[in-house]
Amino acid sequence: MVSLSVMGRELLQVSIAYLLTIPIGWNREREERSTGIRAFPIVGMAACGYILILGPNADISARSRVLQGVITGIGFVGAGAILKEGITVRGPATAASVWNAGAIGAAVGLQQYEIAIILSMLNVLTLQLLLPLKNWIDRRSNGRG
């Protein structure tokens, strides 16, 4: 039987993973990407959930196998965010962000909250702050800058 305190702690962890990935999804939604506000929190909480399913006494090899599966599976999901339109490829930043959302969820599941917060903040900052630089580089490479 699961105690309410354990269930409350796990609910808190899944909620933290969910909340830390919303800003990333919000950014991708604002940029009108194929993966956005709904997908990122789901990826974060699912990755956290897979870690929590192991329970508190899982051995290192079990954790390693689950992490490997999460990394591979989320990489596959992220690959779906990459779109090729003629010679243009769109979505690598979104795909990388999906992968990062999985890492955020896994970090929360492993109670590595500081890592999860850092990953979330740096992901959002990268998407926000480096977009003008990316646009400038794109304009220069297309001969318009």
N, CA, C and O atoms as CSV, one atom per row, in Angstrom:
chain,resi,resn,atom,element,x,y,z
A,1,MET,N,N,0.836,-1.183,0.000
A,1,MET,CA,C,0.000,0.000,0.000
A,1,MET,C,C,0.886,1.254,0.000
A,1,MET,O,O,1.857,1.342,0.752
A,2,VAL,N,N,0.545,2.185,-0.825
A,2,VAL,CA,C,1.315,3.420,-0.931
A,2,VAL,C,C,0.791,4.422,0.092
A,2,VAL,O,O,-0.412,4.662,0.190
A,3,SER,N,N,1.707,4.993,0.839
A,3,SER,CA,C,1.289,5.982,1.828
A,3,SER,C,C,1.013,7.323,1.139
A,3,SER,O,O,1.531,7.606,0.059
A,4,LEU,N,N,0.196,8.122,1.786
A,4,LEU,CA,C,-0.123,9.436,1.230
A,4,LEU,C,C,1.102,10.338,1.184
A,4,LEU,O,O,1.206,11.191,0.302
A,5,SER,N,N,2.029,10.165,2.117
A,5,SER,CA,C,3.228,11.009,2.093
A,5,SER,C,C,4.103,10.677,0.881
A,5,SER,O,O,4.679,11.576,0.270
A,6,VAL,N,N,4.204,9.388,0.532
A,6,VAL,CA,C,4.977,8.999,-0.651
A,6,VAL,C,C,4.279,9.518,-1.900
A,6,VAL,O,O,4.917,10.063,-2.800
A,7,MET,N,N,2.960,9.345,-1.943
A,7,MET,CA,C,2.200,9.809,-3.100
A,7,MET,C,C,2.297,11.322,-3.238
A,7,MET,O,O,2.401,11.841,-4.349
A,8,GLY,N,N,2.265,12.020,-2.128
A,8,GLY,CA,C,2.397,13.479,-2.157
A,8,GLY,C,C,3.759,13.915,-2.667
A,8,GLY,O,O,3.858,14.862,-3.447
A,9,ARG,N,N,4.826,13.219,-2.225
A,9,ARG,CA,C,6.176,13.541,-2.681
A,9,ARG,C,C,6.312,13.289,-4.179
A,9,ARG,O,O,6.905,14.093,-4.899
A,10,GLU,N,N,5.762,12.173,-4.643
A,10,GLU,CA,C,5.840,11.849,-6.067
A,10,GLU,C,C,5.005,12.820,-6.908
A,10,GLU,O,O,5.411,13.206,-8.004
A,11,LEU,N,N,3.848,13.206,-6.392
A,11,LEU,CA,C,3.031,14.208,-7.083
A,11,LEU,C,C,3.789,15.528,-7.180
A,11,LEU,O,O,3.754,16.201,-8.210
A,12,LEU,N,N,4.466,15.887,-6.112
A,12,LEU,CA,C,5.270,17.116,-6.117
A,12,LEU,C,C,6.387,17.030,-7.160
A,12,LEU,O,O,6.620,17.985,-7.901
A,13,GLN,N,N,7.070,15.896,-7.216
A,13,GLN,CA,C,8.162,15.754,-8.174
A,13,GLN,C,C,7.655,15.828,-9.616
A,13,GLN,O,O,8.235,16.532,-10.443
A,14,VAL,N,N,6.593,15.116,-9.912
A,14,VAL,CA,C,6.038,15.147,-11.271
A,14,VAL,C,C,5.578,16.566,-11.603
A,14,VAL,O,O,5.765,17.033,-12.727
A,15,SER,N,N,4.985,17.246,-10.640
A,15,SER,CA,C,4.526,18.622,-10.856
A,15,SER,C,C,5.687,19.572,-11.115
A,15,SER,O,O,5.582,20.473,-11.948
A,16,ILE,N,N,6.792,19.374,-10.405
A,16,ILE,CA,C,7.972,20.219,-10.626
A,16,ILE,C,C,8.502,20.009,-12.039
A,16,ILE,O,O,8.808,20.975,-12.739
A,17,ALA,N,N,8.612,18.748,-12.461
A,17,ALA,CA,C,9.074,18.463,-13.831
A,17,ALA,C,C,8.135,19.111,-14.843
A,17,ALA,O,O,8.583,19.682,-15.837
A,18,TYR,N,N,6.850,19.022,-14.589
A,18,TYR,CA,C,5.833,19.612,-15.460
A,18,TYR,C,C,6.030,21.128,-15.552
A,18,TYR,O,O,6.070,21.695,-16.644
A,19,LEU,N,N,6.152,21.766,-14.401
A,19,LEU,CA,C,6.266,23.228,-14.364
A,19,LEU,C,C,7.582,23.734,-14.961
A,19,LEU,O,O,7.608,24.798,-15.581
A,20,LEU,N,N,8.662,22.991,-14.782
A,20,LEU,CA,C,9.953,23.434,-15.314
A,20,LEU,C,C,10.031,23.331,-16.836
A,20,LEU,O,O,10.884,23.967,-17.455
A,21,THR,N,N,9.157,22.545,-17.436
A,21,THR,CA,C,9.190,22.400,-18.895
A,21,THR,C,C,8.151,23.273,-19.600
A,21,THR,O,O,8.214,23.426,-20.820
A,22,ILE,N,N,7.218,23.838,-18.878
A,22,ILE,CA,C,6.215,24.727,-19.491
A,22,ILE,C,C,6.856,25.935,-20.181
A,22,ILE,O,O,6.457,26.256,-21.301
A,23,PRO,N,N,7.835,26.623,-19.567
A,23,PRO,CA,C,8.416,27.786,-20.272
A,23,PRO,C,C,9.053,27.424,-21.619
A,23,PRO,O,O,9.018,28.218,-22.559
A,24,ILE,N,N,9.627,26.237,-21.706
A,24,ILE,CA,C,10.222,25.804,-22.969
A,24,ILE,C,C,9.122,25.591,-23.996
A,24,ILE,O,O,9.227,26.051,-25.133
A,25,GLY,N,N,8.067,24.892,-23.595
A,25,GLY,CA,C,6.929,24.674,-24.488
A,25,GLY,C,C,6.268,25.976,-24.903
A,25,GLY,O,O,5.834,26.127,-26.045
A,26,TRP,N,N,6.193,26.915,-23.967
A,26,TRP,CA,C,5.604,28.225,-24.261
A,26,TRP,C,C,6.407,28.938,-25.347
A,26,TRP,O,O,5.842,29.521,-26.273
A,27,ASN,N,N,7.727,28.882,-25.220
A,27,ASN,CA,C,8.588,29.500,-26.229
A,27,ASN,C,C,8.385,28.855,-27.590
A,27,ASN,O,O,8.249,29.557,-28.592
A,28,ARG,N,N,8.363,27.552,-27.639
A,28,ARG,CA,C,8.208,26.850,-28.912
A,28,ARG,C,C,6.824,27.112,-29.505
A,28,ARG,O,O,6.685,27.190,-30.725
A,29,GLU,N,N,5.816,27.246,-28.674
A,29,GLU,CA,C,4.457,27.554,-29.150
A,29,GLU,C,C,4.417,28.956,-29.749
A,29,GLU,O,O,3.827,29.169,-30.809
A,30,ARG,N,N,5.045,29.907,-29.070
A,30,ARG,CA,C,5.094,31.286,-29.580
A,30,ARG,C,C,5.820,31.363,-30.908
A,30,ARG,O,O,5.488,32.191,-31.757
A,31,GLU,N,N,6.807,30.505,-31.089
A,31,GLU,CA,C,7.556,30.473,-32.346
A,31,GLU,C,C,6.848,29.632,-33.411
A,31,GLU,O,O,7.372,29.421,-34.505
A,32,GLU,N,N,5.642,29.153,-33.067
A,32,GLU,CA,C,4.807,28.360,-33.973
A,32,GLU,C,C,5.527,27.116,-34.469
A,32,GLU,O,O,5.550,26.837,-35.668
A,33,ARG,N,N,6.107,26.378,-33.548
A,33,ARG,CA,C,6.786,25.127,-33.863
A,33,ARG,C,C,5.796,23.974,-33.743
A,33,ARG,O,O,4.742,24.113,-33.122
A,34,SER,N,N,6.141,22.838,-34.340
A,34,SER,CA,C,5.241,21.694,-34.354
A,34,SER,C,C,5.063,21.078,-32.973
A,34,SER,O,O,4.051,20.429,-32.707
A,35,THR,N,N,6.022,21.274,-32.111
A,35,THR,CA,C,5.960,20.745,-30.758
A,35,THR,C,C,5.935,21.946,-29.822
A,35,THR,O,O,6.799,22.819,-29.907
A,36,GLY,N,N,4.944,21.996,-28.923
A,36,GLY,CA,C,4.806,23.206,-28.134
A,36,GLY,C,C,4.337,23.007,-26.715
A,36,GLY,O,O,4.788,22.108,-26.006
A,37,ILE,N,N,3.419,23.867,-26.320
A,37,ILE,CA,C,3.016,24.029,-24.926
A,37,ILE,C,C,2.471,22.751,-24.299
A,37,ILE,O,O,2.606,22.567,-23.089
A,38,ARG,N,N,1.872,21.877,-25.067
A,38,ARG,CA,C,1.335,20.646,-24.490
A,38,ARG,C,C,2.382,19.540,-24.414
A,38,ARG,O,O,2.421,18.796,-23.435
A,39,ALA,N,N,3.218,19.424,-25.416
A,39,ALA,CA,C,4.152,18.294,-25.490
A,39,ALA,C,C,5.281,18.377,-24.465
A,39,ALA,O,O,5.642,17.366,-23.863
A,40,PHE,N,N,5.833,19.548,-24.263
A,40,PHE,CA,C,7.002,19.655,-23.387
A,40,PHE,C,C,6.703,19.245,-21.945
A,40,PHE,O,O,7.474,18.477,-21.369
A,41,PRO,N,N,5.610,19.730,-21.337
A,41,PRO,CA,C,5.321,19.268,-19.976
A,41,PRO,C,C,5.045,17.763,-19.908
A,41,PRO,O,O,5.377,17.115,-18.915
A,42,ILE,N,N,4.447,17.214,-20.951
A,42,ILE,CA,C,4.186,15.773,-20.954
A,42,ILE,C,C,5.500,15.003,-21.004
A,42,ILE,O,O,5.665,14.012,-20.292
A,43,VAL,N,N,6.430,15.450,-21.834
A,43,VAL,CA,C,7.742,14.793,-21.905
A,43,VAL,C,C,8.439,14.880,-20.544
A,43,VAL,O,O,8.981,13.886,-20.061
A,44,GLY,N,N,8.426,16.052,-19.932
A,44,GLY,CA,C,9.080,16.231,-18.632
A,44,GLY,C,C,8.494,15.352,-17.556
A,44,GLY,O,O,9.228,14.706,-16.808
A,45,MET,N,N,7.166,15.321,-17.470
A,45,MET,CA,C,6.565,14.508,-16.410
A,45,MET,C,C,6.704,13.016,-16.703
A,45,MET,O,O,6.820,12.218,-15.773
A,46,ALA,N,N,6.695,12.626,-17.975
A,46,ALA,CA,C,6.859,11.214,-18.316
A,46,ALA,C,C,8.256,10.727,-17.962
A,46,ALA,O,O,8.416,9.644,-17.400
A,47,ALA,N,N,9.266,11.522,-18.289
A,47,ALA,CA,C,10.634,11.140,-17.942
A,47,ALA,C,C,10.781,11.024,-16.429
A,47,ALA,O,O,11.408,10.089,-15.932
A,48,CYS,N,N,10.212,11.957,-15.712
A,48,CYS,CA,C,10.227,11.905,-14.252
A,48,CYS,C,C,9.506,10.644,-13.776
A,48,CYS,O,O,9.988,9.940,-12.888
A,49,GLY,N,N,8.360,10.372,-14.368
A,49,GLY,CA,C,7.580,9.196,-13.989
A,49,GLY,C,C,8.330,7.896,-14.181
A,49,GLY,O,O,8.260,7.006,-13.334
A,50,TYR,N,N,9.052,7.776,-15.294
A,50,TYR,CA,C,9.830,6.555,-15.516
A,50,TYR,C,C,10.883,6.349,-14.437
A,50,TYR,O,O,11.131,5.221,-14.010
A,51,ILE,N,N,11.491,7.422,-14.006
A,51,ILE,CA,C,12.481,7.317,-12.932
A,51,ILE,C,C,11.788,6.937,-11.619
A,51,ILE,O,O,12.289,6.098,-10.871
A,52,LEU,N,N,10.645,7.551,-11.347
A,52,LEU,CA,C,9.940,7.269,-10.096
A,52,LEU,C,C,9.393,5.850,-10.050
A,52,LEU,O,O,9.285,5.267,-8.971
A,53,ILE,N,N,9.050,5.290,-11.192
A,53,ILE,CA,C,8.529,3.924,-11.239
A,53,ILE,C,C,9.529,2.937,-10.640
A,53,ILE,O,O,9.133,1.925,-10.063
A,54,LEU,N,N,10.808,3.225,-10.774
A,54,LEU,CA,C,11.839,2.348,-10.225
A,54,LEU,C,C,11.767,2.232,-8.709
A,54,LEU,O,O,12.179,1.224,-8.136
A,55,GLY,N,N,11.251,3.252,-8.075
A,55,GLY,CA,C,11.194,3.252,-6.617
A,55,GLY,C,C,12.486,3.754,-6.009
A,55,GLY,O,O,13.492,3.905,-6.702
A,56,PRO,N,N,12.457,4.011,-4.723
A,56,PRO,CA,C,13.612,4.633,-4.061
A,56,PRO,C,C,14.807,3.700,-3.881
A,56,PRO,O,O,15.916,4.175,-3.636
A,57,ASN,N,N,14.614,2.413,-3.995
A,57,ASN,CA,C,15.703,1.478,-3.710
A,57,ASN,C,C,16.248,0.783,-4.955
A,57,ASN,O,O,16.858,-0.281,-4.851
A,58,ALA,N,N,16.036,1.370,-6.125
A,58,ALA,CA,C,16.528,0.756,-7.364
A,58,ALA,C,C,18.048,0.768,-7.387
A,58,ALA,O,O,18.686,1.717,-6.930
A,59,ASP,N,N,18.609,-0.292,-7.921
A,59,ASP,CA,C,20.071,-0.321,-8.027
A,59,ASP,C,C,20.525,0.516,-9.221
A,59,ASP,O,O,19.723,0.908,-10.069
A,60,ILE,N,N,21.805,0.774,-9.265
A,60,ILE,CA,C,22.373,1.664,-10.276
A,60,ILE,C,C,22.199,1.113,-11.677
A,60,ILE,O,O,22.012,1.888,-12.615
A,61,SER,N,N,22.255,-0.195,-11.851
A,61,SER,CA,C,22.101,-0.754,-13.194
A,61,SER,C,C,20.665,-0.598,-13.692
A,61,SER,O,O,20.444,-0.370,-14.881
A,62,ALA,N,N,19.697,-0.720,-12.799
A,62,ALA,CA,C,18.298,-0.511,-13.201
A,62,ALA,C,C,18.076,0.947,-13.596
A,62,ALA,O,O,17.435,1.226,-14.608
A,63,ARG,N,N,18.599,1.865,-12.807
A,63,ARG,CA,C,18.475,3.292,-13.140
A,63,ARG,C,C,19.143,3.593,-14.476
A,63,ARG,O,O,18.617,4.355,-15.286
A,64,SER,N,N,20.305,2.987,-14.696
A,64,SER,CA,C,21.029,3.198,-15.940
A,64,SER,C,C,20.215,2.718,-17.141
A,64,SER,O,O,20.137,3.413,-18.154
A,65,ARG,N,N,19.617,1.551,-17.036
A,65,ARG,CA,C,18.819,1.018,-18.145
A,65,ARG,C,C,17.607,1.895,-18.425
A,65,ARG,O,O,17.283,2.149,-19.585
A,66,VAL,N,N,16.936,2.358,-17.380
A,66,VAL,CA,C,15.768,3.223,-17.570
A,66,VAL,C,C,16.196,4.548,-18.194
A,66,VAL,O,O,15.535,5.040,-19.109
A,67,LEU,N,N,17.286,5.127,-17.714
A,67,LEU,CA,C,17.776,6.380,-18.298
A,67,LEU,C,C,18.133,6.203,-19.767
A,67,LEU,O,O,17.837,7.071,-20.587
A,68,GLN,N,N,18.765,5.087,-20.102
A,68,GLN,CA,C,19.103,4.822,-21.500
A,68,GLN,C,C,17.842,4.753,-22.359
A,68,GLN,O,O,17.806,5.291,-23.465
A,69,GLY,N,N,16.814,4.091,-21.845
A,69,GLY,CA,C,15.554,3.996,-22.576
A,69,GLY,C,C,14.876,5.341,-22.739
A,69,GLY,O,O,14.343,5.652,-23.803
A,70,VAL,N,N,14.898,6.140,-21.677
A,70,VAL,CA,C,14.295,7.477,-21.737
A,70,VAL,C,C,15.039,8.342,-22.744
A,70,VAL,O,O,14.415,9.026,-23.555
A,71,ILE,N,N,16.350,8.316,-22.700
A,71,ILE,CA,C,17.159,9.120,-23.624
A,71,ILE,C,C,16.872,8.727,-25.070
A,71,ILE,O,O,16.674,9.589,-25.926
A,72,THR,N,N,16.853,7.434,-25.332
A,72,THR,CA,C,16.599,6.945,-26.688
A,72,THR,C,C,15.188,7.287,-27.143
A,72,THR,O,O,14.987,7.785,-28.250
A,73,GLY,N,N,14.224,7.019,-26.291
A,73,GLY,CA,C,12.830,7.274,-26.653
A,73,GLY,C,C,12.538,8.739,-26.894
A,73,GLY,O,O,11.835,9.090,-27.841
A,74,ILE,N,N,13.069,9.587,-26.050
A,74,ILE,CA,C,12.824,11.018,-26.214
A,74,ILE,C,C,13.582,11.556,-27.419
A,74,ILE,O,O,13.118,12.486,-28.078
A,75,GLY,N,N,14.736,10.981,-27.709
A,75,GLY,CA,C,15.445,11.349,-28.942
A,75,GLY,C,C,14.593,11.045,-30.164
A,75,GLY,O,O,14.581,11.814,-31.126
A,76,PHE,N,N,13.893,9.941,-30.127
A,76,PHE,CA,C,12.998,9.565,-31.225
A,76,PHE,C,C,11.841,10.563,-31.343
A,76,PHE,O,O,11.488,10.986,-32.443
A,77,VAL,N,N,11.259,10.933,-30.205
A,77,VAL,CA,C,10.177,11.930,-30.204
A,77,VAL,C,C,10.691,13.256,-30.757
A,77,VAL,O,O,10.025,13.887,-31.578
A,78,GLY,N,N,11.861,13.677,-30.317
A,78,GLY,CA,C,12.444,14.929,-30.783
A,78,GLY,C,C,12.715,14.919,-32.276
A,78,GLY,O,O,12.558,15.941,-32.946
A,79,ALA,N,N,13.122,13.767,-32.804
A,79,ALA,CA,C,13.383,13.670,-34.243
A,79,ALA,C,C,12.124,13.982,-35.047
A,79,ALA,O,O,12.210,14.479,-36.170
A,80,GLY,N,N,10.975,13.696,-34.484
A,80,GLY,CA,C,9.715,14.012,-35.158
A,80,GLY,C,C,9.458,15.501,-35.279
A,80,GLY,O,O,8.618,15.923,-36.074
A,81,ALA,N,N,10.172,16.305,-34.497
A,81,ALA,CA,C,10.004,17.759,-34.549
A,81,ALA,C,C,10.833,18.397,-35.658
A,81,ALA,O,O,10.669,19.582,-35.949
A,82,ILE,N,N,11.725,17.621,-36.281
A,82,ILE,CA,C,12.582,18.159,-37.341
A,82,ILE,C,C,11.877,17.983,-38.680
A,82,ILE,O,O,11.493,16.876,-39.055
A,83,LEU,N,N,11.715,19.089,-39.389
A,83,LEU,CA,C,11.020,19.087,-40.666
A,83,LEU,C,C,11.967,19.553,-41.756
A,83,LEU,O,O,12.683,20.540,-41.588
A,84,LYS,N,N,11.967,18.849,-42.860
A,84,LYS,CA,C,12.784,19.249,-44.013
A,84,LYS,C,C,11.843,19.806,-45.070
A,84,LYS,O,O,10.926,19.123,-45.526
A,85,GLU,N,N,12.080,21.037,-45.447
A,85,GLU,CA,C,11.279,21.718,-46.460
A,85,GLU,C,C,12.220,22.153,-47.570
A,85,GLU,O,O,12.836,23.216,-47.483
A,86,GLY,N,N,12.335,21.341,-48.612
A,86,GLY,CA,C,13.292,21.635,-49.679
A,86,GLY,C,C,14.698,21.534,-49.133
A,86,GLY,O,O,15.095,20.492,-48.612
A,87,ILE,N,N,15.461,22.625,-49.251
A,87,ILE,CA,C,16.819,22.612,-48.716
A,87,ILE,C,C,16.877,23.145,-47.283
A,87,ILE,O,O,17.943,23.177,-46.668
A,88,THR,N,N,15.733,23.558,-46.762
A,88,THR,CA,C,15.654,24.118,-45.423
A,88,THR,C,C,15.288,23.044,-44.409
A,88,THR,O,O,14.401,22.226,-44.653
A,89,VAL,N,N,15.963,23.049,-43.290
A,89,VAL,CA,C,15.651,22.146,-42.181
A,89,VAL,C,C,15.178,23.007,-41.019
A,89,VAL,O,O,15.859,23.940,-40.596
A,90,ARG,N,N,13.987,22.670,-40.511
A,90,ARG,CA,C,13.423,23.403,-39.372
A,90,ARG,C,C,13.234,22.441,-38.223
A,90,ARG,O,O,12.835,21.294,-38.425
A,91,GLY,N,N,13.513,22.894,-37.033
A,91,GLY,CA,C,13.183,22.121,-35.857
A,91,GLY,C,C,14.307,21.542,-35.026
A,91,GLY,O,O,14.021,20.911,-34.008
A,92,PRO,N,N,15.582,21.716,-35.397
A,92,PRO,CA,C,16.616,21.128,-34.544
A,92,PRO,C,C,16.615,21.691,-33.118
A,92,PRO,O,O,16.867,20.952,-32.166
A,93,ALA,N,N,16.338,22.975,-32.963
A,93,ALA,CA,C,16.308,23.549,-31.609
A,93,ALA,C,C,15.135,22.980,-30.818
A,93,ALA,O,O,15.246,22.739,-29.616
A,94,THR,N,N,14.012,22.769,-31.500
A,94,THR,CA,C,12.856,22.170,-30.830
A,94,THR,C,C,13.171,20.736,-30.444
A,94,THR,O,O,12.846,20.307,-29.337
A,95,ALA,N,N,13.806,19.984,-31.349
A,95,ALA,CA,C,14.171,18.592,-31.060
A,95,ALA,C,C,15.133,18.527,-29.870
A,95,ALA,O,O,14.971,17.692,-28.980
A,96,ALA,N,N,16.119,19.400,-29.859
A,96,ALA,CA,C,17.068,19.420,-28.743
A,96,ALA,C,C,16.365,19.807,-27.446
A,96,ALA,O,O,16.704,19.304,-26.375
A,97,SER,N,N,15.392,20.697,-27.545
A,97,SER,CA,C,14.643,21.117,-26.365
A,97,SER,C,C,13.772,19.986,-25.832
A,97,SER,O,O,13.606,19.856,-24.619
A,98,VAL,N,N,13.215,19.166,-26.720
A,98,VAL,CA,C,12.443,17.995,-26.287
A,98,VAL,C,C,13.362,17.057,-25.504
A,98,VAL,O,O,12.992,16.553,-24.444
A,99,TRP,N,N,14.542,16.832,-26.029
A,99,TRP,CA,C,15.509,15.974,-25.357
A,99,TRP,C,C,15.872,16.553,-23.988
A,99,TRP,O,O,15.980,15.821,-23.005
A,100,ASN,N,N,16.055,17.856,-23.935
A,100,ASN,CA,C,16.365,18.520,-22.678
A,100,ASN,C,C,15.200,18.407,-21.700
A,100,ASN,O,O,15.420,18.251,-20.499
A,101,ALA,N,N,13.967,18.484,-22.193
A,101,ALA,CA,C,12.798,18.328,-21.315
A,101,ALA,C,C,12.825,16.953,-20.651
A,101,ALA,O,O,12.456,16.813,-19.485
A,102,GLY,N,N,13.258,15.951,-21.392
A,102,GLY,CA,C,13.409,14.625,-20.800
A,102,GLY,C,C,14.476,14.607,-19.719
A,102,GLY,O,O,14.304,13.971,-18.678
A,103,ALA,N,N,15.571,15.302,-19.965
A,103,ALA,CA,C,16.634,15.380,-18.960
A,103,ALA,C,C,16.143,16.118,-17.716
A,103,ALA,O,O,16.499,15.751,-16.597
A,104,ILE,N,N,15.341,17.143,-17.904
A,104,ILE,CA,C,14.773,17.885,-16.772
A,104,ILE,C,C,13.908,16.948,-15.932
A,104,ILE,O,O,14.033,16.896,-14.708
A,105,GLY,N,N,13.033,16.212,-16.605
A,105,GLY,CA,C,12.170,15.279,-15.887
A,105,GLY,C,C,12.961,14.211,-15.150
A,105,GLY,O,O,12.654,13.884,-14.003
A,106,ALA,N,N,13.978,13.669,-15.807
A,106,ALA,CA,C,14.806,12.646,-15.174
A,106,ALA,C,C,15.543,13.218,-13.964
A,106,ALA,O,O,15.636,12.562,-12.927
A,107,ALA,N,N,16.062,14.425,-14.092
A,107,ALA,CA,C,16.764,15.065,-12.975
A,107,ALA,C,C,15.832,15.249,-11.781
A,107,ALA,O,O,16.225,15.008,-10.640
A,108,VAL,N,N,14.616,15.670,-12.040
A,108,VAL,CA,C,13.649,15.829,-10.945
A,108,VAL,C,C,13.346,14.475,-10.319
A,108,VAL,O,O,13.283,14.350,-9.096
A,109,GLY,N,N,13.158,13.459,-11.162
A,109,GLY,CA,C,12.888,12.124,-10.645
A,109,GLY,C,C,14.013,11.601,-9.762
A,109,GLY,O,O,13.774,10.838,-8.826
A,110,LEU,N,N,15.229,12.011,-10.061
A,110,LEU,CA,C,16.398,11.619,-9.265
A,110,LEU,C,C,16.693,12.615,-8.141
A,110,LEU,O,O,17.731,12.529,-7.486
A,111,GLN,N,N,15.787,13.547,-7.926
A,111,GLN,CA,C,15.891,14.577,-6.894
A,111,GLN,C,C,17.114,15.472,-7.081
A,111,GLN,O,O,17.698,15.956,-6.111
A,112,GLN,N,N,17.489,15.681,-8.331
A,112,GLN,CA,C,18.575,16.592,-8.681
A,112,GLN,C,C,17.944,17.908,-9.162
A,112,GLN,O,O,18.102,18.304,-10.316
A,113,TYR,N,N,17.230,18.568,-8.252
A,113,TYR,CA,C,16.433,19.742,-8.604
A,113,TYR,C,C,17.270,20.880,-9.161
A,113,TYR,O,O,16.839,21.578,-10.079
A,114,GLU,N,N,18.465,21.072,-8.612
A,114,GLU,CA,C,19.309,22.169,-9.093
A,114,GLU,C,C,19.681,21.951,-10.557
A,114,GLU,O,O,19.734,22.908,-11.329
A,115,ILE,N,N,19.937,20.717,-10.944
A,115,ILE,CA,C,20.246,20.421,-12.342
A,115,ILE,C,C,19.031,20.694,-13.215
A,115,ILE,O,O,19.155,21.279,-14.291
A,116,ALA,N,N,17.856,20.273,-12.757
A,116,ALA,CA,C,16.625,20.488,-13.523
A,116,ALA,C,C,16.360,21.976,-13.725
A,116,ALA,O,O,15.987,22.397,-14.821
A,117,ILE,N,N,16.546,22.762,-12.693
A,117,ILE,CA,C,16.310,24.209,-12.786
A,117,ILE,C,C,17.314,24.848,-13.747
A,117,ILE,O,O,16.940,25.676,-14.577
A,118,ILE,N,N,18.569,24.468,-13.636
A,118,ILE,CA,C,19.601,25.017,-14.526
A,118,ILE,C,C,19.297,24.659,-15.972
A,118,ILE,O,O,19.376,25.518,-16.850
A,119,LEU,N,N,18.948,23.398,-16.234
A,119,LEU,CA,C,18.625,22.976,-17.602
A,119,LEU,C,C,17.436,23.757,-18.159
A,119,LEU,O,O,17.454,24.176,-19.316
A,120,SER,N,N,16.424,23.948,-17.351
A,120,SER,CA,C,15.239,24.686,-17.804
A,120,SER,C,C,15.589,26.138,-18.121
A,120,SER,O,O,15.225,26.660,-19.175
A,121,MET,N,N,16.297,26.781,-17.197
A,121,MET,CA,C,16.645,28.186,-17.395
A,121,MET,C,C,17.541,28.377,-18.616
A,121,MET,O,O,17.312,29.278,-19.423
A,122,LEU,N,N,18.558,27.533,-18.753
A,122,LEU,CA,C,19.466,27.690,-19.884
A,122,LEU,C,C,18.784,27.387,-21.214
A,122,LEU,O,O,19.103,28.004,-22.230
A,123,ASN,N,N,17.854,26.447,-21.213
A,123,ASN,CA,C,17.121,26.138,-22.448
A,123,ASN,C,C,16.308,27.348,-22.894
A,123,ASN,O,O,16.359,27.749,-24.057
A,124,VAL,N,N,15.558,27.924,-21.955
A,124,VAL,CA,C,14.730,29.092,-22.293
A,124,VAL,C,C,15.615,30.273,-22.704
A,124,VAL,O,O,15.330,30.949,-23.693
A,125,LEU,N,N,16.675,30.518,-21.953
A,125,LEU,CA,C,17.581,31.625,-22.295
A,125,LEU,C,C,18.211,31.424,-23.669
A,125,LEU,O,O,18.331,32.377,-24.439
A,126,THR,N,N,18.610,30.204,-23.982
A,126,THR,CA,C,19.209,29.926,-25.293
A,126,THR,C,C,18.210,30.201,-26.412
A,126,THR,O,O,18.550,30.836,-27.411
A,127,LEU,N,N,16.977,29.722,-26.245
A,127,LEU,CA,C,15.962,29.935,-27.274
A,127,LEU,C,C,15.650,31.423,-27.448
A,127,LEU,O,O,15.440,31.893,-28.566
A,128,GLN,N,N,15.622,32.158,-26.334
A,128,GLN,CA,C,15.274,33.583,-26.375
A,128,GLN,C,C,16.431,34.456,-26.841
A,128,GLN,O,O,16.298,35.245,-27.777
A,129,LEU,N,N,17.560,34.301,-26.176
A,129,LEU,CA,C,18.665,35.242,-26.381
A,129,LEU,C,C,19.456,34.985,-27.660
A,129,LEU,O,O,20.020,35.916,-28.235
A,130,LEU,N,N,19.505,33.751,-28.105
A,130,LEU,CA,C,20.294,33.458,-29.302
A,130,LEU,C,C,19.481,33.533,-30.592
A,130,LEU,O,O,20.041,33.408,-31.681
A,131,LEU,N,N,18.173,33.735,-30.485
A,131,LEU,CA,C,17.348,33.860,-31.694
A,131,LEU,C,C,17.756,35.059,-32.545
A,131,LEU,O,O,17.872,34.901,-33.761
A,132,PRO,N,N,17.980,36.241,-31.987
A,132,PRO,CA,C,18.435,37.353,-32.836
A,132,PRO,C,C,19.758,37.051,-33.542
A,132,PRO,O,O,19.939,37.414,-34.704
A,133,LEU,N,N,20.676,36.392,-32.846
A,133,LEU,CA,C,21.947,36.028,-33.464
A,133,LEU,C,C,21.722,35.029,-34.599
A,133,LEU,O,O,22.319,35.162,-35.667
A,134,LYS,N,N,20.874,34.040,-34.376
A,134,LYS,CA,C,20.567,33.063,-35.419
A,134,LYS,C,C,19.946,33.753,-36.628
A,134,LYS,O,O,20.320,33.468,-37.766
A,135,ASN,N,N,19.007,34.651,-36.389
A,135,ASN,CA,C,18.373,35.372,-37.506
A,135,ASN,C,C,19.387,36.202,-38.277
A,135,ASN,O,O,19.334,36.258,-39.506
A,136,TRP,N,N,20.310,36.848,-37.570
A,136,TRP,CA,C,21.358,37.639,-38.220
A,136,TRP,C,C,22.250,36.746,-39.077
A,136,TRP,O,O,22.572,37.093,-40.213
A,137,ILE,N,N,22.650,35.597,-38.533
A,137,ILE,CA,C,23.486,34.654,-39.282
A,137,ILE,C,C,22.738,34.158,-40.519
A,137,ILE,O,O,23.319,34.067,-41.601
A,138,ASP,N,N,21.457,33.840,-40.362
A,138,ASP,CA,C,20.651,33.378,-41.499
A,138,ASP,C,C,20.571,34.439,-42.594
A,138,ASP,O,O,20.690,34.124,-43.779
A,139,ARG,N,N,20.369,35.701,-42.195
A,139,ARG,CA,C,20.298,36.780,-43.168
A,139,ARG,C,C,21.626,36.941,-43.912
A,139,ARG,O,O,21.649,37.139,-45.127
A,140,ARG,N,N,22.720,36.854,-43.172
A,140,ARG,CA,C,24.049,36.983,-43.807
A,140,ARG,C,C,24.333,35.832,-44.745
A,140,ARG,O,O,24.906,36.038,-45.815
A,141,SER,N,N,23.947,34.629,-44.373
A,141,SER,CA,C,24.228,33.474,-45.230
A,141,SER,C,C,23.334,33.465,-46.473
A,141,SER,O,O,23.661,32.827,-47.474
A,142,ASN,N,N,22.219,34.167,-46.402
A,142,ASN,CA,C,21.334,34.281,-47.569
A,142,ASN,C,C,21.638,35.529,-48.385
A,142,ASN,O,O,20.922,35.831,-49.339
A,143,GLY,N,N,22.692,36.261,-48.022
A,143,GLY,CA,C,23.106,37.427,-48.786
A,143,GLY,C,C,22.230,38.652,-48.560
A,143,GLY,O,O,22.213,39.563,-49.387
A,144,ARG,N,N,21.500,38.682,-47.444
A,144,ARG,CA,C,20.604,39.818,-47.197
A,144,ARG,C,C,21.049,40.637,-45.991
A,144,ARG,O,O,20.267,41.450,-45.498
A,145,GLY,N,N,22.226,40.464,-45.515
A,145,GLY,CA,C,22.594,41.182,-44.314
A,145,GLY,C,C,23.886,41.810,-44.437
A,145,GLY,O,O,24.348,42.462,-43.501
